[in-house]
Amino acid sequence: MFVHEVFEAQVRETPDSVALTFEGHSLTYRELNNRANQLARQLRSLGVGPEVPVGICMERSPELVAAILGVLKAGGACIPLDPTFPQERLSFALENAQPEVILAQERLLGLLPGHRAKKVCLDTDWSSIAEQSDEPIETTLTDENLAFLIYTSGSTGQPKAVMLPHRKRDSRPSHDQEVYQMTREDRHILKSSISFTLLIREVFWPLLTGAQLIITPPGTEQDTAYLVNFIATHRITLISLTPSILKALLEEPGLRNCDSLRHVICFGEPLAHELQMRFFSRVSAELSVYYGATEAPSATFRKCKPEDPPHLVDLGKPRPGTKVYLLDNHLQPVPIGACGELYIAGRLARGYLKQPDLTAERFAPNPFSDEPGARLYKTGDLGRYLPDGNIEFLGRLDNQVKIRGFRIELGEIEAALSQHPAVQETVVLAREEVEKIECEVLMAYGEGGNQKSEMQNPKSEARCLVAYVVPNQEPVPTATELRSFLKSKLPNYMAPSAFVFLNALPLTPNGKVDRRALPVPDQSRPELEMAFVPPRDPLEFQLTKIWEEVLGIKPVGVRDNFFDLGGHSLLAVHLFAKIEKLLGKKLPLATLLQAPTVERLAAILSQQDWLAPWSSLVAIQPGGSKPPFFGVHAHEGNILFYRDLVRRLGPEQPFYGLQAQGLNGKQAPYSRVEEMAAHYVKEMRAVQAKGPYFLGGYCFGGVVAFEMGRQLYAQGEKVALVALFDAYAPGSVRLSSNPVSFRDRLRYFVKRVRLHLHNLSLLGPKEQIDYIKGRIKRITYWLYTSMGLPFPHARREMLNAMSQASRSYRPQLYQGRGTLFRGGRPLGGYDHDPQLGWGKLAAGGVEIHRISTHDGTLFLEPHVRLLAEELAACLTHGSASEQLASDAANHGRSISQ
């Protein structure tokens, strides 16, 4: 049976069991299957059948799972289009694959370049799809019909598309099921991005065995603190990870609460022995490793044990139905213990789309098989067979590397970097000589990551990409400039961590680049050596040490920008907490927007009156030629989250933030919305005395911005824009017409109580006290972090004031117009009108702009780019409208005179 047929068989066996859960909502196997059947029929009506590619541009959600199943049921081929990838990469995939249909979520359509494919939005078009029959659809497929088209890094500078066929499965229990014995009580997590081959396995592994698939929200796949909390909260039993993420996960203190885990599976890259031992010292679960490639998934398997010998990267043994050969340059087997290149035979990809030469190079005829058409896949990996039949991994043969589970062709980075006008030549390496580097290697892929490596065996995952650049002009381009250039062309995980500028690349006697002679980035940040300024006094020295600890990079110069080094709002909280602990000086987070370098921060702290008079108004970007925009804080009071939006709006757009009074711990926070609004209007008018005004706020800040607009209008001022970012009008939230029943709530409560009583029964008196304390801490942590408050004790007074202000506010009618930017699903368990309640409060109406798909991501990439585009258009339109009104008024006055 094909994979979707195995799923249908499981549906017949457990139709009413929960198939997947996402953000508190669940679908049974029957419900998921019915949706997939309806979508399959819709796709069939659009011409989808065998060998017809279908693009899927979606974030993790139930719709994504239904989309994959629906395409397979229709007989088509799925093309994952990661919404976080640059448009250039998405454009290439669309042009290369020429899909007939693209399945997407509506707000992600703006990420896709123009294309002739038919667009189907599963979130907004589902009413028409639901008119289709939910009966199974018959499809004539062969083993070689295309099922997936996965784009991976290519050595020529362009991604290559791996063609994975449908392939029937054996009716007997799979090898995985024999090993893990999954049941309907098991809960497997779906946390990979759509671009990662692991997602396919995460989707189908539980759904083919009757287990439950628990989906994490988008943007959380590398947030290990969130992941640990998610595992504990949802009682996850099995999880698949790359070794890089596993390494970070093991550092999380909350891992001790993940007692539901019974098996962890590693994919994507070799598992170092040191990491394996660290796992067994912290987790009471089983650990196994799979090795393979997109072209030959899961070729080998190994179940790890605490007693495994050290200094060995063991890939395990070939899985049933797969053979692994270790061959020399003449495709002859090497003896046991000798080094050879790994070739895989068995269930292989068809090859590479529209690249017959590369297909012939990587998929060779199998000389060891009598089966017609049998092939071998050339992995490019080196290894050797051990006497017990296991395979030891020895490294890469070619110019392809794996970083944090992602397979990367270094040539693709070189080709992209060579397009910069200031770059004459470039070579990119994955440095493995980490034992030579005294400083910790920066593993920050763009703005999203801040994972730091430790000194460890070169065979482990502690590697970073280093770009060696020969510039062709003066001044030499900066690392920030080159990294920003690459962001528009490559995914973040392919961005080099370091740049070394050379006068010329070293060459071998035969004229080739001598990669062995390229210098190791030793004890310095080579990309900043042109502008690196070390600390010059004790205060700057103390601050740089704090920055190095928080950011995970050494050394930090006093003129390095916190955000350019990978800093973000959560790290800013951590940074300022350490500054307060060391120096005894409490700074508001907004200080970092005006002083993002050690030099400027030290200048503020070294002033005799280091704390300037409090001002809610913060000039995030005071320059520019356009009318200023004023952004109000959210419920937690700070405005750091606006930074990416300001950057996307560009330097010509002035932007001022309004932070909550009381963040400095000196003044009492306001507890009434009317008082906040009046105070912010006063501070705003110190910068802009007369209208028209452009203002807005996020969440609770939208309510304050609304009241500011109302007060300004009452004062006779013009208000051109009141932007409401994911803001609900006061009193608009009401219970759904189908709330969760009391019986279900009681059943869930009893189940949780029994679980905790069972846990307590297994512990001694002291451990029971520790367990209860841990549960109390966890509940407290959840209550505050769910409201965006990572340090509850420092924020308690602010939280109480904001909550009181929200509850007591009774809005009056605003005569102007509201502009609502919606970036998420409605809160679970509630019904909302499209205007989120503002229609009854804004006499001028409400204009709605839909941006994102999930709550909490509006100000994060990639959605913040779309938000900036929509907001910029509104600002331009508002300015033009006010100018026309002013011209008309002036014209009228001139006529009357």
N, C-alpha and C positions, 0 to 999 in steps of 0.2 A: 504493500500500500504506500501511496505517496504521503508526505507528512501531513497534509491537510485532511487526508482520509483517516489517518491514525487519530487525529484530533476529533474527527466526526465519530469515530468508534468510541472514543472516550466520552463524548457528549451523550451517546446512547447509554453508556454505562452509568454515568453520574450526572444526569441532566440538571439537577437542582443543587448540586454542590457549587460553592463559590469558585469561580474561575480566576477572577482578578479583583483587586481592590485599589482604589486611587482616591486620596484625599477624603476618606470616610465613606465613599460610595462603592458599591460592589456590583458585579455582574455574575450571574450564574453561567455555567457552561452552555445551557440552552440559550440564554439571552445573547451571549457573545457569538455563538454559532449562528443564531438568527440574523444578527446584524451583519456578520460576515457574508451570509448567503444573500441578503438584500443588496449589499454592496457589490458582490460578485455579479449579480444579475444586472445591476446598473452599469457596471464596467463592460459586461458583455454587450449591452445595448449601445455602448460607445465604441465597439469594435475591438475590445480586448479579448485575446485568445492566445493560444500557444505562440511563443516567440515575440509577443507584443510587449514592449517595455512600458512600465508605468512608474513615473516619478513619485516619490513619497517625501514631502517636505513637512515634517511634523515634529513636535516635541513629544517627550514621553507622555503617554496618556492612553486611556482605553481606546480612543479613536485610532491611535497608531497601531495597536495590536489588531483591531478589526480591519484596518487597512491592509496589513500584511497578509492576514488570512484571506481577505476578500480577493486580493490580487492572485494569490495562489489558487484559490477555488475557481477563479475565472480562467485559469490556465496561463496567466501572464507572468511577467518577470518584474520583480521589485527593484527599483533604483533608489536607494537611500540618498537623500539630499539634505545634508546636515545644515540646519538654519544658522549655525554659528560660523559656517565657512564663509570666506570672502566671496563676493559676487563673481569675481573672475574665475574662481574654481567651479562655482555652480554653473556659470555660463558654459565653461568647457564641457562639463558633464552633460548638460542639456544638448549642446551642439553635437557632441560625440555620440550620445545614445539615441537621440531623436525620439523621446517617449511620445506615445499617442495621447496619454492622459497624465495629468499631474494631480495627485491627491495632496491636499494641504489643509492647514487651519487658516482661516480667512486672514488673520493679521500677519501671517508669514508670506502671503502672496507678494507683498512689497519687497521681499528679499530676493525674489526670483526675477531675473531679466526677462524681457519680452520673448515669448516663444509661441509657436503655433499650436502647441498641445492644448487640449481641452482641460480646463481647470475645474476641479470638484472640491469644494470645501466641506469637510465632514462635520464641522461644527455648525455651519449656517445652512447647508444644503440638505441636512439629514431628513427634513420633512418630506422632500421629494424622493429621496432614496428609500425611505420607510414605506412608500407606496408599492415597492417591489415585493414579490412573494418571498417568504423566508424559507421556502422549500429548497433542498439541496439542488445544485445545478450540475449537470453532467458535462464532463470535459474529457476529451480524448488527448491524453498526454503520453509521451514516451520518456524513457529515462534520461534522454539527452536534451529534452526541451528546457529552455532557460527558465530559472527560478529567481535568481538574484544577480544583479550587476553591481559589484562592489568596487568603488574607486579607491585605489591605494596609491602611495607615492611612486613616482616613476623616475628612472635614472636619466631620461632625456629632458627633464624639465617639465613634463606634462604628466598628470596622473594617468594611471593605466586602469582599465576596467576588467576585473576578474569575472568571468562568466561561470556561475555556479548552476548546475542543472538540477532539475526536480529530484530525480533518483528515488526509486522505490525503496522502502525499508523492509527489513526482514520481519515477519510476523511474530517471531520469538521475542521475548523481553530483551531490550537493548543492553549493551554492556554497562551503560550508565545506570540503568535501573537495577541490574544485578548487583552493582557496587553499592548504590545509595538507598535502594529499597524505598523510594518515595511513595507516600500515601497522600490521601486527601487532607490529612492533618498537617502536612508539611507546607511551609510558607517560604517561597523563593523570591528573592528581591530582583526587580528590574531597575537598574540604575545606569546602564551604559548609554552613550549617545548613539544616535541612529547611524553614525558613520562607522561605528566599531562592529566588526564581525561578531564579537561576543554578544551583542544585543540579540542576534538571531537565536543563539543558544539559550540566552536568558528567557526569551519568549516561549520557545517550544519545549524546553526541558520540563517545566512543571505542567504545561498544558497537555502534554501527551501522556501524563501519568496520573492525572486527577488531582494534582496538588494545586496550591493557590499561588498566583502571581501577584506580588505586592509592588506597586509602582511608586518610585520616589518622584518628587516634583522636579521639573527641569532646573538645571543650574546647581544641583546639589551633588553631582556625581563625584567631585573631588573634595567635598567638604566632609572630612573624616569625623569631625565633632558631630555634625548633623547626622552622618551615617550611623555612628555608634548609637545615638539617641533613637534613631529610626529603627534600628535592629532590635533594641531593647523594648521600645514601645509596641512594635508590631509583632514581637515574638518570632522573628525570622529564624528559620531552622537551617537553611542552606543559602550560601552566597558565593558568587563567582567574582574574583578580583584579579587585577594584575599585581605582581609582586610589589610594584612601586606604591600602589594604594594600600596594600596590606602592610607595608612597612610603616606608613604614616598612621594607619589604623591602630597598630600596636602601641603607638605612643600616646593614644588617647586615654585619659584616666577613667573615663566612663565605660571602658571596655569590660570592666568587671561585672557590669549589669547585663551583659549580653549572654546570659546563661542559657538562653534558648537555642543558641547555635549548636548544631551537632556535626556540621561538615562545612569546611571552607575549601573552595576549588580555585586554583591559580591557573591563569591563562596568560598568553600574550608575550611572555619573556621568561628566560630561565630563572629558577628560584635558587638563590644563594643558600648555602648550608647555614650560615650565620642567621639569616632571616628565619629559616625553618626552625632552628633551635629557639629563637626568641619567641616564635609563635607558641611552641609547646610549653614554654615557661609562663605564658600569660593566658592561654585559652584552653579550656577543657573541651576540645572538639577535635574531629579528625581533619586531616589536611591531605589534599591530593593535587597533583600537577598534570596538566595536559600540555603537550607540545605539538605545534603544527604551524600552518600558514593559511592565509585566506584561500590559496590555491589548493591546499590539502588540509582541511581543518581537523584538529584533534587526532593527530597521527599516532602519538604515543601517550602512555598513561603511567603514572606512578603514585602509589599510595605511600605517603611519607610516614616515617616512624621516628620517635625520639632517639633511637639508637643508631640511626643511619650514620655511616662514617663521615668524618669532617673533610673539608677541602675538596668537595665534589659537587659539581652541578649535574645532577642526575636527571635525565629526561624520561627514565622509565623504559618500558618495553612497548613494542608496537601493539596497537589495539586490534581486536578481532576484525578480520577483513582488510587489514592494512599490513604492508611490509615496508621495512626501512632498510635500505642498503647503504653501506659505507664504501665508497668507490674511490679509486685513484683517478688520475688525469686521463687514463685510457678506458674508463668505465669498467675497471676490473675490481672485484672485491678485495679489500685490504684484510690482513690477518687480524684476529682478535687482539685488541690492545694497541693496534696501529691507528694513526690518524687518517681519516678520509672525509670526503664530502658526503653529506646526508642526501639521499635520494628517496623519495616516497612513492610507493605504488599502492593503488587501491582506489578509493573514491576521490577522484581528482576533479578540478575545474576543467571546463572545456578549453580554456585558454584565455587570451586577452582579446577584447573586442577590437576589431579592425587593425590588429597588429599581428599578422601571420608570422613575420620574421621573429618577433620576440616570443611568440607562442612556440615556434619550432625550437628556439634556443633553450627555453626553460622546460618544455615538455618533450622529452626524448623517447623514442621507442624503447620498450622494455625488453632487453635481450634475455631476461631470465624467465619470461613467460611465453607459453604457447598460445595464449588467448589472442585472437586477432585484434589488432588495434590497441593492445595494452601499452601503457605509457609509464614513464617515470617523471616525477617532478624534481627538478634540480633546485634545492633549497638555498644553496649558498652558505649553509652552516657547516661547520667542521665538528667532528665528533669521533668517538671510538667506542667499539663494543667492549664491554667488560665481561669477564668470565661467566658471570651469572645471567647474562643476556640483556642487562640494562645498558643504556647508551649514555655516555658522558659527553656533555656539551663543551666544546673547546673554542668557540668564537665564530666570527664571520669570515667568509672568504672574499666577498666582494665589497662594494661601496655602499652597502645597505646596512642600516643599523636599526636597533629597537631602543626607543627612549620611552620609559614609563608605559610600556605595552604597545606603543604606536610604532609601526614599521615605517621607516623613513628612508627614502633614497636621497643621499646627500647631494646628488646631481640636480635634483629638483630645487633645492635651496640655492645652490650655486647659480643655476639658470635664472632664478628670480632676482637674486642679489645683483647679478651682472647687468640687469636692466636699469639699475640706478645710474644716472648720468655721471656721478662722481666716482664710480667704480670702474677701474681698468681691468683688474683680474681679481679672482677670489677663489679660495678653496675652503671647504667646510669639513671639519672632522668631528667625530664623537670622541672626545678625550677620555681615555680610560686610566690614565696614569694618575688617578686621584691621590695615591699615596705620596706623590711628589708635590701636591698642592697644599700648602699650609693653610690657606684660607678655605673656608667652606664654599662649595661650588653653588652658584646661584642657579636654581632650577625654576626661575620665574618665566613661564611661557606667556609673554605679553603681560596684561594687567591682571589676568585671572589667577595665576598660581604663585605660591610662595613656599614651595616645598624645598627644604634644604637637605643636602646629602651629608653623610658622615664618611670619615675615612674608612674604607673597607676594601675587600678584595676586588681587583679590577674586573673579575668575571661577574660581579654583582651588578645591580641596577644603577649604581652611583656613577652615571656618566652625564656629560653635558655637551651640547653642541657649541663648537668654537668656530667662528668665521675669521679667516685670514684674508685681509683686504689690501690690495695695492691701489691706492687712489690715483686719479689722473688729474687732480686739480688741487689748488690751495684756496681756502683752507680745507683741511682734511674733514670729511663728513664725520659727524658725531655718531656714537652708538645709538643714541636716542633717535636720531634722524633715520638711520638705516633700519632700526627695529620698527619704527613707525611705517616706513616704506613697505617692509615685508608684510605688515599686518593686512594690507589691502590685497595681498597676493597669496598668502599661505595661511593655513590654520595656526593658531597660537602655539600648539605643541611643536611646530617646526621652526619657531623663532630661535636663533642662536642665543645662548646665554652670555657669551662674551665675544668681543671683536678685537682682533689684533691687527694693527696697521703696520704694513711692511713697505720698504722701498721696492722690493722685488721678491718674487717667490723663489725659494731654493730649488735648484734643478739637479737631476742626476746626470752622469756623463752622456747618456743618450738623449738628453734634452727634455725628459719628462719631469713633472713636478715631484720633488723629493719630499713626500709627506712625512717621512721619518725625521727630516731636518727642521720641520716647522716647530717653533718654540712652544713649550708648555707655558700656559698662563700661570706663572709662579709668583705667589705672594703679592699679587697686585691685580687690580682690575684693568686689564690692558686696554679696554675700550674707552677708559677715562684718563689714560695717562697724559693726554694732551692738556686736560683741564683739571686734573685731580689736585685738590688742595687739602692737605692733612690738617688735623686740629692744631690750633695755635695757642690755646690756653687751657687750663684745667676744666673749665665749664664745657668748652667744645669737645674736649677729650671724653668727658663723662657722657655727653649726649651722643657722640658717635658710637660709643660702646653700647648704649641702649639701643640705638638704631640697628647696629649689627646683630644684636641678639634677637630683636623683634623681626627684622627682615630676613635674617638667615644669610647674610652676605658680608664678607670682609674684603678690603677695608671700605668704609664709607667716608667719602670726602665731605667737607663742610658745605660745599655748594651743590651736592647731589640732591635732586628732588625726591622727596619721600614717595610720591605717587609714581614717578618714572622708574623707581626701583621695585615696583610691584606692590606698594602699599595701598591699602584700602581702608574703609571705615572701621571694620572689625579690628584690624591691626592698629589703627589709630587709637582706639580705646585702650588696647593693650599697651601701646607706646606711652600714652599720657598717664596711665596707671603706674608705670614704672618710673616715670619722671617724678610723679608726686611722691612715690615711696622713697626715692633716692634723694630728691632735693627738697621735699616738703612743700612744693609749690603746685597748686592745683590750677590747671589751665583749661579753658573751654576748648572743646574739640575744634571749633571754628577757627582757632588760632592757626591750625595747620593749613588752612586755605590761604592765609595771608603770609604765613611763614613756613613754607614747605621744605626748607633746608635747615641744616644744623646751624649755619652761620646766622640766619635771620631769627631762628628760634632762640639762640643763645643771646642775641642782641636784646630781645624782649625780656628774657629772664635776668639779664645782667643789669637792667635799669634799676636804679635805686627804688623807684616806685614801679616795680616790675608789672604790677597789675594795673593796666590803664583803666580809666573810668568806664564802667560797664556800658555797653551799647548793644542793643539787640540787632542793630544794622551792621552787617558784615559785607564789605566790598569784595565779593568773590572775583569779579572781573569789572573794575570800574571804567576801563577804557572803552573805546568804540564810538561809532558815529550814530548809532541808532538810539531810539528811546529806551530807557532802562526797564528791565523786568525785575520785579521784587517777588522772591519765593519765600513762602512762610514754612517754618519747620513742621515736622510731623509730630506724632504723639510723644516721642521721647525727647523732643525739644531741640535737637541739634540739626544742622543743615549740611552735614558733610556729604549726604547722599546726592546733592545737586551737582557735584563736581563733574561727573561724566556728561551730564546734560549741558553744563556750561561749555565744556570742551567741544561738544558736538555742535553747539550753536555758533561757534566761531568767535574770533577776537573782536569783531565789529559789534557784537551784541553785549552791551553792559548788563551785568547781572549782580543783584544785591540779595543776600540772604537775610532773613529775619529769624534769629534764634530766640529761644525762650528766655525770659528774665529768670534768673535763679540758677542757671547752669554753672555759674562760677562759685556757687555755694555761699555767696554774700547776701544777695537780695532774696526776698521771698518771692516765689513764682506767683503769677496771677492765677486766680481760681475762677475767673469769669471771662467768657469769650469777649464780651463787650469791652472789658478793660484791656485785654490783650490787643484787640483791634485798634482801640483808641491810641494806645501806646505805640503800636507799630506804624499807624498813620502819621503820628507826630514825628517819629524818627525818619520815616520815608520822605516826608515833606522837607526835611533838612537837606536832602539831596536833590529832590525835585519839588520845587515850590508849587507849581501849578500842573494841572492835567494837560493832556489825557494820560491816565495812569494804566500801566500794564502790571497785573499782579496775579498771583495764584498760590496754591498750596496743595500739599500731598496729604491724603487721608484726613486726619483731624485738622491739619493746616488748611485744607480746602474750606472747612467750615469757618475758620478765622478769616481767610481771604474773602469769603462771601460777606462776612460782617464788615470787613474793611471797605469793600466796594459799596455796601449799603450806606455806611457812614459818610464816605466821600461824596456819594450821590446826594445825600441829604444836606451836605455842606455846599452844594452847588458846583462840585467839581465833575469833570468828565472822566469817565472810566471806560477805556477802550477795550479792556479784556480782564475778565475774572476767570482764570483757568483753574478748574477743579480736577486734580489728578487723583483718580481712584478714590474719590471722596463721596461718602453717603450723606445725604441731607439728614439733619437731626430728626429723629422720629420716623425715618423711612423704613427702618428694618422691622419686619414683622414675621411672625412664625409662618412657616410653609403650611399649605393646605394639607400636606401629608407628613406631619412630623413623626419622629420616631416614637413608637408606642411605649407606654409605661412598662408593659410586660417585657419588651425587648431591652429597655434600659435596666430593669431589675435583673433580668437574666444575665446581662453583661456584668453588672455589678457583683452578683453572686459568684460568677465565674472568676472574676478577678480576686475576690476575697478568698475563695478556695485555693487559688493558685498561691497567694501570699502565705496563707496558713500552712499549705504543704511545704513551701520553701522554709518557713520558720521551724517546722517540725524536724527538718533535717539538720538544724544548727544547734550549737550549744548556747548557753545563756549569754555569753559575751558576744558571740556572733549574731544572735538574735537582736541584741541591742544595736549592733552596727548595721544590721539589715534595716531595722526600723528607721534609724537615723538616715541611712542612704535613701530610703523611700521618701522621707520628708524633704531632704535636700533636692531630690529629683523633682518632686511636685513643685517646690518653690522655684526651682530653675525653670521648669516648663511654664509656670504662670508668668514669670517675668520675661523670659526670652521670647515667648509667643507674642509679647507686646513690644519686642525690639529693645529690651533692656538687659544687656549682658552683665551689668553690675548692679543688681537690684538694690543693695544697701545704699549706694551713692545716688540712686535715682528715685528712691522711694517718695521723697517729698514732691519731686517733679511729677511723678506718676499720679500721685493722689490729687495734685492740683489740676492736672490735665483731665483726669477722670471726672472730677467735680465740675469743672468748666463744661465738659461735654454733656453731663447729665442735666445741668441747670439751664443750659442755653435754650431760649425760646425765640427762634428767628422771626423777624418781621419781613414783610414783602419788600423785595429789591426791585426797583423800577427798571433796572438794566437787564442785560443778557448774560447768561452763564455759558461757559464753554467747558464741556465735560470730556476729559480724556480718560477713557475706560481701558484698563490694562489687565483685566482678570475676570475669572469666573465669579458669579455671585457667591457670597459666603454660604458654606454648606448648611442645609436645613432652613434656608430662607428664600422667599420669593421677592423679586425687586422689579420695578418697572424700569424700562431702558434708561430713563433719566435719573434713576436712583433717588427719586423724591424731589429733585430740584425744580421740576416743572411747576409745582405749586408755589414756589417761593420766588421765582424769577419772572417778573411780568413781561420782560422782553423775550422770553423763551429760552430754550436750552439747545445748544449745538453740540452734537455728540461726535467724538472722534475715537474709534476703536483702534487700539494699538497692539496689545499683547494677548496672551492666552491664559496666563496664570497669575494669581495675586502675588504681589511682592517682587515682580520682575520688571516693572515699568521703567525703573531707573537703572537697569542692568543691561549689558550687552546681550544680544543684539538689539533688544527692543528700544533702548534709549536712543539709538540712531533714528528709528522711526518716530519716536516721540519728538526728538529735536526737529525733524523735518516738518511734522505737523504743527508744532508750536511756532516754528519760524514762519511758516505760511500764515498762521493766525496773527502773529506780530506784524508781518508785512501788510496783511490785509487791513488790520486795525489802524496802522499808521496811515495807510493810503486813504481810508475812509475818513479819518479825522482831518487829514489834509484837505480832502475835497470839501468837507463841511466847513472848514475854516476859510477856504477860498470862496465858497458860496456866500458865507456871512460877510466877508470883506467886500465882495462884489456888490451885495445888497446895500451895505453902508455907503459905498461910493455912489450908487445910483441915487439914494435918498439925499445925499449931499448935493 
